[in-house]
Amino acid sequence: MKHSSLVTKLVATFAMVVTIGYILIAVVLSLWFQNYFLERNRTDLEETAKLASSSVPLYLNKEIDDTELMRNLSLVKGVDRGDILLVDASGYIFFVTNEAYNSLVFTRFTFPDRERLVEGNSIEINGEVNPITKEEMSLFIQPIEHNGVYQGALVVYTPLGSIREPLYSIYLRIWTITAMAVIFSTLFIYYVAQRMLFKPLVELNTIARKISKGEVTQRVLVTSSDEIGQLSESFNTMAESLEQTDKNRRDFLSNISHELRSPITSIRGFIAGILDGIIPMDKENYYLKIVYDEIQRLTRLVNDLLDLSAMESGKFSFKLTELDINEIVKVCIARFETKVEDKGLKVNVTLEGDHLYAAGDRDRLIQVITNLVDNAIKHCPDNGDIRVQTRSKGKKVHVSVYNDGTPIDDHDLKYIWDRFYKGDKSRTNKVSTGLGLPIVRNIITQFGEDIWVENKGQGVIFTFTLSMT
């Protein structure tokens, strides 16, 4: 599975980084212990060799014999593992602690740096080959002095294996602990990554697949506030949006089906009645007029849907120019003269000045004001009042349309801009497509302006803004 591959890659990466870190620590510790151990061994050798070498001048002056000298040399640390040679001031070997070196007695010893010895400094060389055993040795040379005069040197051969043996035990512990730490860290990283990262991602992937199959009610459980938790919250927000979109789609299909079915059913019924002779000939014109009105309603519905679809898809076209908003209001009001007279409405138009100029598209603004005035007439009771007003406020022009119809419920106020939304069925009639207000808001929004609705006393007022030129 893909998530397993991701787990493997990330855990391998983290494990590699941790392993490299532990190895570096182990190497540093190993080198430190090696240097510390060798330095301590050299210091101990130097201190004990100084004590033992003090008996050499006594031996050279015949004040002590071989047995006493051997006993004193046995004080040198590590002599039980190595061998000691005594070299006189001329560089000749005159005494050995191991009979295997007897062949070297009275032969010249080659010093690596005799001047250093004469100056009173000891010499240590690791990896020197023993001339007798041919083994790799640690060579330690301690100068012998008497009354400040160089008398010779004490040479100690110690097998490197015996020196390094304690180090091997330390190395084994260091690298065993390192290996255990790497294994434990890898398991811990895997556990934490699986629990905190991959498990939530797998759940997100599972829910995403379900949503892709139409189960839009699925949600991810948010268990943290980190980046994964924020991703889960964003995913849930997206899922809620998808659920709302799906609901809107179903509602839209239901509403459009209803809006289309009603006029089509009426048209089919009346035409069938005329064709079958059920409707008398003297009534045909009456029913054909009804059919014509229904076709007009269908035409308006289709045109409104096309306009709304164009706006929401970004294909809405308009051209902002300077225009007289007062003149547009007058044109729109004149179109409703017949409807106003039929309902006995009182229309009060208040315009600021003779001319009030703003930026807009003439045809679209006529569509906006026409829809708002038409909406006001529909919801205004017979003999009611309608007020249309234009006024400037700062750099904006405010256009408002008021009717003294029934106020809109607070619950319905946030839904009136939705397509086909009808909070109160009594507020609409057959000539309404239910798309006027959504179209109005889309046009004003495309202009970059605002529109809002408020309940004012016993009526409702719609207000939108335009930028002054």
N, C-alpha and C positions, 0 to 999 in steps of 0.2 A: 504494500500500500504506500501511497505517496507520503503520508504523514510518518510512516516508519522510516522511510528514506530520509526525511527531514530530521527525525530523531537521531538516526545514525550519524548524519553529517554534523549536527550541532554537538552531540555528545562527544563524537570523535574529536571535533575541533577543541572543545573545552578540555577534554581529557589530555589531548596533546599539549595544550598550553600548560596545564597543571603538571603533567609529567616532566616537561622541560624544566619547569620551575623547581620541582623536587630534585631532579637530577643535578641541576646547577647547585642547589643547596648541599646535596650529598657530596658532590665533587669538592666544593669549597670546604666542607667539614672534613673530608678525607685528607685533603692537602694540609689543612690546618693541624689535624691530629698528627699527621706524618712529620710535619716540620716541628711541632711541639715535642713529639716523642724523641726525634733525632737530636733536637737542641738540648732536651733534658738529659739524654744519654751522653752527649758530648760534655755537658757541664759536670755530670757526675764523674765521668772518666777523668776530666781535667783535675777535679778536686782530689780524687783518690790517688791519681797518678803523681800529683805533687807530693802527697804524703809519703807514697812508697818510694819515689825517686830520691828522697832525702837520705835514704840508707845506702845509695850507690856510692857516694864519695867515701863512706866508711868502709865499704867493701873494697874499693880501689886502694885505700890506705891500709888494707889488711886488718882492719879493726873488727870486722865481722866475717864469718865464713859463708860458704854457699848455702848452708841450711838456713842460717839467719836471714840471708838475703831473700831466699825463696819464700820464707814465711812472711817477710815484709811485702814482697811483690804480690802475695796472695790477697793483699788488701785492695788491690786495684779492682774496681767494680767490673764484673763480667769476665774476669780472668778465667773462671771455671768454664766459660764457653769459648774462650780465645787463647791466644798465645802471646808471650811477651819476649821481646828481644832487647838487649841492652847494647848500646853503641857508644864507643868512647869518643873523645873530642876529635880524634883523627878520622873517625868515620868507620872504624872496624867493629864488627860484632864480637863481644867478649863474653856474653852470657845469654842463655836461652832457657825458658821454663819448660820446653817440650823437647824431648830427645830427638824428635823427628827433624829438628832444626840444627842438629849438631854439625851437619855438613856446612852450615853457614858461618860457624864460629871461625874467627880470624879472617873473615872475608869482609870486603868493603860493602857497606850498605849505601845504596844510591838514594839520597834525599831529594824529594821534589823541589824543596826550597830551603837550602841550608841557611841562607842569610836570615830568613825569617826565624829559624830556630835560635840562631846565635843572638838575635835581638830579644829572645825570651818569649816568643809567641808559639803556641801549639799549632799543629797542622792536622786537619781531618780530611780524608778522601774516601768517598763511598764508591764501591765498584772496582776497587783495586784487586788485581789477581794475585793470590798468594803464591810465592815462588816454589813452595813445597807441595801444597795440596792442590794447587791450580784452581781453587775455588774462588768465587767472587767474595771479596772481603771488604770490611770497613777498616781502613788504616788510620790509626790515631798515633801521633808522634808528640811526645811531651819533652821539652828541653830540660836537661839536668844542669843545675847551677850550684856552685859552692862559693860563698863569699863574693857573689856577683860575677863569677868567672864561669864561662861555659865549659861544662865537663863532659858533655855527651847528650844522648837522648834515650828515652824510653819509648820503644815501639810496640804498639798493641795491635795484633791482628784479631778481628772479631768477625765470624761468618755473618754475612748480611741476613741470612735466613733466621738466625737466632735473634737478630735485632728486629726484623720485620714480623716475626711470629706474633708478638702481642698486637701489632698493628692489624694483622689479618683478622683477628677476632673483632677489633673495633670496626674494620671495614665491613665485615659480615653483618654486624648489628646495624650499622648505618644504612646499608643497602637493603637489608631485610625490612627495616622500618620504612624506607623509601618506597619499596614495592608495595607494602601493605597500605601506605598512605595513598599511593596512586590508585590502587584497586578500590579502596574505600571512597576516595574522592570521586572516582568515575561513577560508582554506584550511587553516591549521593547526588551528583550532578544529574544523572539519569532520572532519579526519583523526583528531584525538584523540578526538572524540566518537564517531565511527564505530567506532574500534578499541576504546575503553575502555568505551563505554556501549551503543551501539546493536547492535553485533555480538553481545555476550553476551545482550542482551535478545531479539534475533531468535532466537538459539539456544534460549533459555529458552522462547520462544513455540512454536518448532518441536517441542521435546521435549514440551511440555505438550499439544500437539495429538496427538502420537503416543500419549502416555499416555492421553488421553481416548478414543483408539480401541482401547485394550486392550493397548498395548505397554508394560506396566508395568516392564519391565527397562531401559528407557531412562534414561540419566543425563546430567547436564550436566557438562562439563569445567570444573573450578574452576581458574582461572589467576591469581587475585589474592586478597588478603586484605582488600580494601576492602568497601564496602557491596554492590557487585555480587557479589563473591566470597562474602560472607556470605549474600546472597540465593540464590546458586547452591547453597551448602551446605544451606541450609534447604529449598530445592526438592528436592535429592537425598534429604534426610531424609524429606520428605513422600512422595517416590516410593518409597523403601524401605518406608515405612509402608503405602502403597497396595499394594505388591507383597506384603507380608506379609499384609495384609487379604485380598487376592485369593487367596493361598495358603490362608489360613484358611477362606475361603469354599468353595474347592474341596474342602479336606479335610473341612469340615463336611458338604457335600453327599455326599461319598463315604462318610463315616462314617454319616450318617443313613440313606443308602440301604442300607448294609449292615445297620444295626441294624433297619431296617424289613423288608428282604427276608427275613432269616432266619426271624423268627416267622411272617410271612405265608406263606412257603413251607411251613413245618411245618403251619400251620393248614389251608392248602389241601390239602396231601397227606393229612392224617388225615381231613378231612371227605370228600374224594373217595373215600378207601378205605372209609369207612363207607357212603356213598351207593352205591358200586359193589358192595358186599357182599364186598369183599376182606378186610376186617377182620371176624373172627367176632363174633357178637352178644355173647358172653360177655366180649370184650375192649373193647367199645365204651366202657364207662364209664371204663376205664383211659386210652384215647386221648382221650376227651372231657375228662378231667382235665388231660391234657397241653395240649390246645387251650385250656382255661380258663386254665392257667398262662401260656401264650404271650400270650393276650389281656390278662391282668393286666400282663405285662411291657410290652406295647404301651401300655397305659393309663398305666403309670408313666413310660414314655419321653415320651409326649405331655405329661403333666402337668409333668414336669421341664423340657421344652423351653419350655412356656408360662411357667413360673416364671422360667426363666433369661432368656427374651426380655423379660418384664415388668421384671426387674431392670436389664437392660442398656439398655432404652429409657427408663428413669427413671420407669416407672409402678409401681414397687415401693412397696407401702403397708405401713406398720407403725406401731405406737404404743408408744413407750418408756414403760414403767411400772416401778415397783419390784417386784421378784419375788425369790423364794428360789431361787437357782440349785441348791442342794443338793436341793431337792424335785423340780426338773425333771430332774436327773440320775437320781434314783431312779425316776421315772416312765419315763424312756427305757430304763434298764437292764431294768426289769421286762418290757418288750415283747419282749426278745430271749431270754427264759428258755428257750424251746423250742430255738432255734438253738444256744444255749450248751450245752445238755444233749446235743444231737445230735452236737456235735463234741468233747464232753468238755472244754470249756474251763474254766479257772480265772479268775474275774473278781474282781479286788480293787478295791473302791471306797473311796477315802480322801477324806472330806469334812471341811473345816475347820469345826468347831463344829456345833451342831445346825441353825443357820440361817446362810446367807451371802447377803446381799442385794446385788443389782446392778441396773443399768438395762438393760432389754431388752424385746423383744416375745415373749410367752410362746410363741405358735404357731411363730414363726420360730426361737426358740432350741431348741424341741423338734425342729424340722426339722434344725437344725445338729448337735445332739448325736446324734440318731438316725442321720444320715448318717455321722458320724464313727465311732460304735460299730459300725454295719453294715459300714463299710469295714474296721475292725479285725478283725471276725469273719471276713470273707471272706479276709483275707490272713494270718490266724493259723493255724498248723498244728494238726492234731488234738491234743487234750490240751495245747494251748499256754496261755499266760498273757495276760490282758488287764488293764490297770490304768487306772482312771479316777480323777482327782484334782482337787479344787478347793482353791485356796489364795489368800489375799490377799497383795498385794505393793504397798505404798504405797497409792495410791488406785485400784488396779486389782484385779480378780479374774481369776486365771489358771485356765482349765479345760483339762486335758490328757487325751488318750486314747492309751494305749500298747498295742502288740501286739508279741509276740516273733517276728513273721514275718520273712521275708527283707528285709534293708535295701534301700532304694531306691538304685539307681545314681546317682552324682553327676550324670551326664548327664541323668537323668530328673527330678531334683528340681525344676528350673525349669520343667518342662512339665506337672507333674501337675495344675496348675490349669486346663489347657486342656481344652476340651470334647472328649470321646471319645478323649483321649490315652491310649495303652496302650504304655508303654515295654516292658513284659514281658507278653506275651500270656497267660502262665501265671498272672498275678496277677488275672485277671478271669474271670468265669463268665457264664453266660447270664442270670442274674437281675440283672446289673449293667447300668445304662444308660450308664455312663461320664460322667454329668453330676452326680453327687453332690458331688464336691469343688469343681467350679466354682460350684455353687449355694451351698455353704457359704461360700466366699470372698466371693461377692457379697453375701450377707446380712451377714457380719461387716463388710465394707467399708461397706455402707450404714449400719451402726450407728456408723461412725467409729472402729472398733477394728481390731486387727491379728490375723493368724493366720499361723502358720509351721509347718514340718515339719522334723524332725531325725532322723537315724539315731542311735539310742542302743544301743551295744553290738551285740546280736544282734536288735534290733528297731527299730521306727519309732514316733515320738511326734508327735502333732499337738497344738498348743497355740493357744488363742485367748484374747483378753482382753475384759473388760467393765468398765465404769466403776462404781465403788461409789457408792451413794447416801448 
